[in-house]
Amino acid sequence: MNGKEILFKILIVGDAEVGKTSLVRRYINSSYDKNYKATLGVDFALKVIPWSETQTVRLQLWDIAGQERFTSMTRVYYRRASACLVMFDVAQPNSFYNAAKWKKDLDAKCFNASGENIPCVLVANKIDLPMKVTKEEINNMCKQHSFLGWTEMSVKEDKHVAETMEFLVTELMSPSTLMRTESTGYVGPPEPPLVNSKRSCCGS
């Protein structure tokens, strides 16, 4: 276990302009720019996290373009993914309804080493804007489509970005998940809490 590096491939999917690229830049570089150009195909970023004295987590973030959902390329992009964030814009109800379609596409194409669907968190982004989707609707989608949980987020105001990623990594690092995940064949630690006062989870 000494000096072990654990690699996780994290997909970030959702409709165009829901904030996927902004989330990656905020999390990786602590920066925000409202004028990002739309991602074409897929973009990549890497985050290295010292997890413990003996373990380092390397997160490979795949920012997948919003128009890619129904193309044959998603199967290629999804290959060997460990987990996923499915994002929508709380001010754009269509992006919320399409989040279910993204999850169905993932569930049809993306499996871990044990043949199970990978863990996915539903992200309600842009809570700095007036919400046009209710929390009850989000809870219902979360339950119906077997999301690990859901969280409110404002990438613009840097609310719950780091916490959401920390939750996801903690989930991936739990021994039960690591045995099944297609990280790159490693082993590691503990169970997460999902909720603080600003975050919600299925069934909360």
C-alpha contacts under 8 A as a table, 3 or more apart, distances in Angstrom:
res1	aa1	res2	aa2	distance
1	M	4	K	5.51
1	M	54	T	6.41
1	M	55	Q	7.48
2	N	54	T	5.03
2	N	55	Q	7.29
3	G	53	E	7.85
3	G	54	T	4.83
3	G	55	Q	5.70
3	G	56	T	7.24
4	K	54	T	6.16
4	K	55	Q	4.92
4	K	56	T	6.29
5	E	55	Q	5.85
5	E	56	T	4.76
5	E	57	V	5.80
5	E	58	R	6.93
6	I	55	Q	7.25
6	I	56	T	6.16
6	I	57	V	4.82
6	I	58	R	5.97
6	I	183	S	7.03
6	I	184	T	7.07
6	I	186	Y	6.11
6	I	187	V	7.83
7	L	57	V	5.97
7	L	58	R	4.72
7	L	59	L	5.98
7	L	60	Q	7.23
7	L	183	S	5.53
7	L	184	T	6.02
8	F	57	V	7.51
8	F	58	R	6.32
8	F	59	L	5.09
8	F	60	Q	6.08
8	F	81	A	7.24
8	F	82	S	5.60
8	F	83	A	7.78
8	F	182	E	7.87
8	F	183	S	4.85
8	F	184	T	7.35
9	K	59	L	6.07
9	K	60	Q	4.73
9	K	61	L	6.10
9	K	62	W	7.24
9	K	80	R	7.09
9	K	81	A	4.83
9	K	82	S	5.22
9	K	83	A	6.87
9	K	183	S	6.88
10	I	59	L	6.80
10	I	60	Q	6.00
10	I	61	L	4.92
10	I	62	W	6.08
10	I	81	A	6.04
10	I	82	S	5.92
10	I	83	A	5.07
10	I	84	C	5.32
10	I	85	L	7.50
11	L	61	L	6.07
11	L	62	W	4.84
11	L	63	D	6.43
11	L	64	I	7.23
11	L	78	Y	7.24
11	L	81	A	6.71
11	L	83	A	6.39
11	L	84	C	4.51
11	L	85	L	6.23
12	I	20	K	6.36
12	I	61	L	7.11
12	I	62	W	5.91
12	I	63	D	5.03
12	I	64	I	6.17
12	I	84	C	5.79
12	I	85	L	4.86
12	I	86	V	6.10
12	I	87	M	7.31
13	V	20	K	6.99
13	V	63	D	6.63
13	V	64	I	5.51
13	V	65	A	7.26
13	V	66	G	6.93
13	V	84	C	7.46
13	V	85	L	6.32
13	V	86	V	5.02
13	V	87	M	6.17
13	V	102	W	7.19
14	G	18	V	6.79
14	G	20	K	7.44
14	G	64	I	7.88
14	G	65	A	7.82
14	G	66	G	5.62
14	G	86	V	5.52
14	G	87	M	4.95
14	G	88	F	6.10
14	G	95	S	7.30
14	G	98	N	7.54
14	G	99	A	6.12
14	G	102	W	6.53
15	D	18	V	6.05
15	D	65	A	7.60
15	D	66	G	4.14
15	D	67	Q	6.85
15	D	87	M	7.62
15	D	88	F	6.92
15	D	95	S	5.80
15	D	98	N	7.15
15	D	99	A	7.63
16	A	19	G	7.86
16	A	38	A	7.30
16	A	65	A	6.61
16	A	66	G	4.09
16	A	67	Q	6.69
17	E	20	K	7.36
17	E	38	A	7.38
17	E	66	G	7.63
18	V	87	M	6.47
18	V	88	F	5.33
18	V	89	D	4.97
18	V	95	S	7.42
18	V	125	N	7.01
18	V	126	K	7.99
19	G	22	S	5.07
19	G	23	L	6.01
19	G	87	M	7.55
19	G	88	F	7.93
19	G	89	D	7.63
19	G	125	N	7.10
19	G	126	K	7.96
19	G	155	V	7.24
20	K	23	L	5.17
20	K	24	V	6.47
20	K	63	D	6.37
20	K	87	M	7.06
21	T	24	V	5.16
21	T	25	R	6.26
21	T	36	Y	7.49
21	T	39	T	7.40
21	T	63	D	6.35
22	S	25	R	5.16
22	S	26	R	5.95
22	S	32	Y	6.29
22	S	33	D	7.22
22	S	34	K	7.81
22	S	36	Y	7.44
22	S	155	V	6.63
22	S	156	K	7.84
23	L	26	R	5.07
23	L	27	Y	6.01
23	L	155	V	5.69
23	L	161	V	7.16
24	V	27	Y	5.22
24	V	28	I	5.90
24	V	45	A	7.33
24	V	61	L	7.36
24	V	63	D	7.52
25	R	28	I	5.20
25	R	29	N	5.37
25	R	30	S	6.58
25	R	31	S	5.86
25	R	32	Y	6.68
26	R	29	N	5.55
26	R	30	S	4.31
26	R	31	S	4.74
26	R	32	Y	5.78
26	R	155	V	6.83
26	R	158	D	7.33
26	R	161	V	7.71
27	Y	30	S	5.63
27	Y	31	S	7.85
27	Y	161	V	6.63
27	Y	162	A	6.45
28	I	45	A	7.56
28	I	46	L	7.45
28	I	47	K	6.15
32	Y	155	V	7.78
32	Y	156	K	6.43
33	D	36	Y	6.22
38	A	65	A	7.44
39	T	42	V	6.49
39	T	43	D	6.81
39	T	63	D	7.66
39	T	64	I	7.23
39	T	65	A	5.16
39	T	66	G	7.89
40	L	43	D	7.71
40	L	64	I	7.98
40	L	65	A	5.69
41	G	64	I	6.18
41	G	65	A	5.22
41	G	68	E	6.79
42	V	62	W	6.58
42	V	63	D	5.56
42	V	64	I	4.52
42	V	65	A	5.80
42	V	77	Y	7.74
43	D	62	W	5.84
43	D	63	D	5.04
43	D	64	I	6.59
44	F	60	Q	6.96
44	F	61	L	5.65
44	F	62	W	4.90
44	F	63	D	6.22
45	A	60	Q	5.90
45	A	61	L	5.13
45	A	62	W	6.83
46	L	58	R	6.89
46	L	59	L	5.59
46	L	60	Q	4.73
46	L	61	L	6.10
47	K	58	R	5.80
47	K	59	L	5.05
47	K	60	Q	6.68
47	K	61	L	7.82
48	V	56	T	7.05
48	V	57	V	5.85
48	V	58	R	4.54
48	V	59	L	6.29
49	I	56	T	5.77
49	I	57	V	5.01
49	I	58	R	6.24
49	I	59	L	7.82
50	P	53	E	7.65
50	P	55	Q	6.61
50	P	56	T	4.60
50	P	57	V	6.31
51	W	54	T	7.83
51	W	55	Q	5.44
51	W	56	T	5.17
51	W	57	V	6.14
52	S	55	Q	5.01
52	S	56	T	6.83
55	Q	188	G	7.99
64	I	68	E	7.10
64	I	77	Y	7.85
65	A	68	E	5.60
66	G	69	R	6.75
67	Q	70	F	7.62
68	E	71	T	5.46
68	E	73	M	7.29
68	E	74	T	6.54
69	R	74	T	6.55
69	R	102	W	6.55
69	R	105	D	7.21
70	F	74	T	7.57
71	T	74	T	6.14
72	S	75	R	6.17
72	S	76	V	7.71
73	M	76	V	5.23
73	M	77	Y	6.36
74	T	77	Y	4.89
74	T	78	Y	5.90
75	R	78	Y	5.18
75	R	79	R	6.32
75	R	109	K	5.95
75	R	110	C	7.43
76	V	79	R	5.46
78	Y	81	A	5.60
78	Y	106	L	7.63
78	Y	109	K	7.33
78	Y	110	C	5.97
79	R	110	C	6.75
80	R	110	C	7.83
80	R	111	F	7.78
80	R	112	N	7.14
80	R	182	E	5.72
80	R	183	S	7.28
81	A	84	C	7.70
81	A	110	C	7.25
81	A	111	F	7.83
81	A	112	N	7.42
81	A	118	I	7.52
81	A	182	E	6.69
81	A	183	S	7.40
82	S	112	N	6.78
82	S	118	I	6.11
82	S	119	P	7.52
82	S	172	L	7.70
82	S	181	T	5.90
82	S	182	E	5.62
82	S	183	S	5.72
83	A	118	I	5.25
83	A	119	P	5.02
83	A	120	C	5.77
83	A	168	L	7.79
83	A	172	L	7.78
84	C	118	I	7.26
84	C	119	P	6.44
84	C	120	C	4.62
84	C	121	V	6.45
85	L	120	C	5.61
85	L	121	V	4.98
85	L	122	L	6.00
85	L	123	V	6.59
86	V	99	A	6.36
86	V	102	W	7.20
86	V	103	K	7.21
86	V	120	C	6.90
86	V	121	V	6.24
86	V	122	L	4.95
86	V	123	V	5.94
87	M	99	A	6.84
87	M	122	L	6.04
87	M	123	V	4.61
87	M	124	A	6.21
87	M	125	N	6.68
88	F	92	Q	7.69
88	F	95	S	5.14
88	F	96	F	5.17
88	F	99	A	6.45
88	F	122	L	7.97
88	F	123	V	6.33
88	F	124	A	5.48
88	F	125	N	5.95
89	D	92	Q	5.26
89	D	93	P	7.31
89	D	95	S	6.07
89	D	96	F	6.73
89	D	124	A	6.13
89	D	125	N	5.09
89	D	126	K	5.84
90	V	93	P	6.58
90	V	96	F	7.15
90	V	124	A	5.85
90	V	125	N	6.05
90	V	126	K	6.08
90	V	127	I	6.50
90	V	129	L	7.50
90	V	130	P	7.51
90	V	131	M	5.06
90	V	132	K	5.86
90	V	133	V	5.88
91	A	126	K	7.29
91	A	129	L	6.40
91	A	130	P	6.09
91	A	131	M	5.20
91	A	132	K	5.14
91	A	133	V	7.32
92	Q	95	S	5.63
92	Q	96	F	6.97
92	Q	132	K	6.84
93	P	96	F	5.02
93	P	97	Y	6.42
93	P	132	K	6.28
93	P	133	V	6.22
94	N	97	Y	5.13
94	N	98	N	6.06
95	S	98	N	5.02
95	S	99	A	6.20
96	F	99	A	5.14
96	F	100	A	7.42
96	F	133	V	7.70
97	Y	100	A	5.83
97	Y	101	K	7.39
98	N	101	K	4.96
98	N	102	W	6.36
99	A	102	W	5.04
99	A	103	K	6.25
100	A	103	K	5.07
100	A	104	K	6.21
100	A	141	M	7.25
100	A	145	H	6.98
101	K	104	K	5.05
101	K	105	D	6.15
102	W	105	D	5.09
102	W	106	L	6.20
103	K	106	L	5.01
103	K	107	D	6.06
103	K	145	H	7.14
104	K	107	D	5.03
104	K	108	A	6.12
104	K	145	H	7.77
105	D	108	A	5.18
105	D	109	K	6.31
106	L	109	K	5.28
106	L	110	C	5.24
106	L	117	N	7.90
107	D	110	C	5.65
107	D	111	F	7.36
107	D	117	N	5.73
107	D	118	I	7.82
110	C	117	N	6.13
110	C	118	I	6.78
111	F	114	S	7.52
111	F	115	G	5.16
111	F	116	E	5.11
111	F	117	N	4.56
111	F	118	I	5.73
112	N	115	G	5.29
112	N	116	E	5.44
112	N	117	N	6.18
112	N	118	I	5.80
112	N	180	R	6.30
112	N	181	T	5.09
112	N	182	E	5.16
113	A	116	E	7.45
113	A	180	R	5.55
113	A	181	T	5.59
113	A	182	E	5.08
114	S	180	R	5.29
114	S	181	T	7.33
118	I	181	T	7.65
119	P	147	F	6.99
119	P	148	L	5.92
120	C	147	F	5.31
120	C	148	L	5.52
120	C	149	G	7.58
121	V	147	F	5.66
121	V	148	L	5.38
121	V	149	G	5.27
121	V	150	W	5.48
121	V	151	T	7.57
121	V	168	L	7.72
122	L	142	C	7.09
122	L	147	F	6.53
122	L	148	L	7.83
122	L	149	G	6.33
122	L	150	W	4.47
122	L	151	T	6.50
123	V	150	W	5.71
123	V	151	T	5.21
123	V	152	E	6.16
123	V	153	M	6.73
124	A	127	I	7.24
124	A	150	W	7.32
124	A	151	T	6.04
124	A	152	E	4.77
124	A	153	M	5.83
125	N	152	E	6.13
125	N	153	M	4.62
125	N	154	S	5.37
125	N	155	V	6.92
126	K	129	L	5.71
126	K	153	M	6.27
126	K	154	S	4.66
126	K	155	V	6.79
126	K	156	K	7.29
127	I	130	P	6.96
127	I	131	M	6.69
127	I	152	E	6.69
127	I	153	M	6.02
127	I	154	S	5.35
128	D	154	S	6.11
128	D	156	K	7.87
128	D	157	E	7.45
131	M	134	T	7.25
133	V	137	E	6.69
133	V	138	I	7.34
134	T	137	E	5.22
134	T	138	I	6.47
135	K	138	I	4.96
135	K	139	N	6.03
136	E	139	N	5.04
136	E	140	N	6.12
137	E	140	N	5.10
137	E	141	M	6.23
138	I	141	M	5.17
138	I	142	C	6.05
138	I	150	W	7.74
139	N	142	C	5.02
139	N	143	K	6.31
139	N	150	W	7.70
139	N	201	C	7.36
139	N	202	C	5.59
139	N	203	G	7.05
140	N	143	K	5.23
140	N	144	Q	6.03
140	N	202	C	7.88
141	M	144	Q	5.07
141	M	145	H	5.94
142	C	145	H	5.61
142	C	146	S	5.97
142	C	147	F	5.07
142	C	148	L	7.69
142	C	149	G	6.43
142	C	150	W	6.80
142	C	202	C	5.78
143	K	146	S	5.26
143	K	147	F	6.58
143	K	202	C	5.90
143	K	203	G	7.51
147	F	150	W	7.31
147	F	202	C	7.63
148	L	201	C	7.76
148	L	202	C	7.38
149	G	194	L	7.46
149	G	200	S	7.17
149	G	201	C	4.39
149	G	202	C	5.11
150	W	199	R	7.39
150	W	200	S	5.72
150	W	201	C	5.09
150	W	202	C	6.74
151	T	160	H	7.88
151	T	164	T	7.25
151	T	198	K	7.98
151	T	199	R	4.96
151	T	200	S	5.36
151	T	201	C	6.91
152	E	160	H	7.14
152	E	198	K	7.02
152	E	199	R	5.82
152	E	200	S	7.26
153	M	158	D	7.78
153	M	159	K	5.46
153	M	160	H	5.32
153	M	161	V	6.53
154	S	157	E	5.34
154	S	158	D	5.75
154	S	159	K	4.94
154	S	160	H	7.02
154	S	161	V	7.50
155	V	158	D	4.76
155	V	159	K	6.23
155	V	160	H	7.88
155	V	161	V	6.46
156	K	159	K	7.83
158	D	161	V	6.07
160	H	163	E	5.03
160	H	164	T	5.83
161	V	164	T	5.39
161	V	165	M	6.48
162	A	165	M	5.22
162	A	166	E	6.03
163	E	166	E	5.01
163	E	167	F	6.13
164	T	167	F	5.13
164	T	168	L	6.30
165	M	168	L	5.09
165	M	169	V	6.16
166	E	169	V	5.18
166	E	170	T	6.01
167	F	170	T	5.10
167	F	171	E	6.18
167	F	192	P	6.22
167	F	193	P	7.38
167	F	194	L	6.44
168	L	171	E	5.09
168	L	172	L	6.28
169	V	172	L	4.95
169	V	173	M	6.02
170	T	173	M	5.02
170	T	174	S	6.31
170	T	189	P	7.92
170	T	190	P	6.63
170	T	191	E	6.55
170	T	192	P	5.71
171	E	174	S	5.38
171	E	177	T	6.99
171	E	190	P	7.56
171	E	191	E	6.22
171	E	192	P	5.94
172	L	177	T	5.57
172	L	178	L	6.00
172	L	181	T	7.60
173	M	177	T	6.75
173	M	178	L	5.86
173	M	187	V	7.79
173	M	188	G	5.44
173	M	189	P	5.22
173	M	190	P	6.43
173	M	191	E	7.99
174	S	177	T	5.45
174	S	178	L	6.11
174	S	188	G	6.55
174	S	189	P	4.88
174	S	190	P	4.49
174	S	191	E	5.45
175	P	178	L	5.12
175	P	179	M	6.25
175	P	187	V	7.01
175	P	188	G	5.76
175	P	189	P	5.58
175	P	190	P	6.77
176	S	179	M	5.62
176	S	180	R	7.04
177	T	180	R	5.35
177	T	181	T	5.92
178	L	181	T	5.05
178	L	183	S	7.63
178	L	186	Y	7.14
178	L	187	V	5.94
178	L	188	G	6.70
179	M	187	V	6.97
181	T	185	G	7.86
182	E	185	G	6.53
183	S	186	Y	6.81
194	L	199	R	7.46
194	L	200	S	7.47
194	L	201	C	6.62
195	V	198	K	7.40
195	V	199	R	5.01
195	V	200	S	5.66
195	V	201	C	6.56
196	N	199	R	5.24
196	N	200	S	7.56
197	S	200	S	7.88
200	S	204	S	6.38
201	C	204	S	5.39
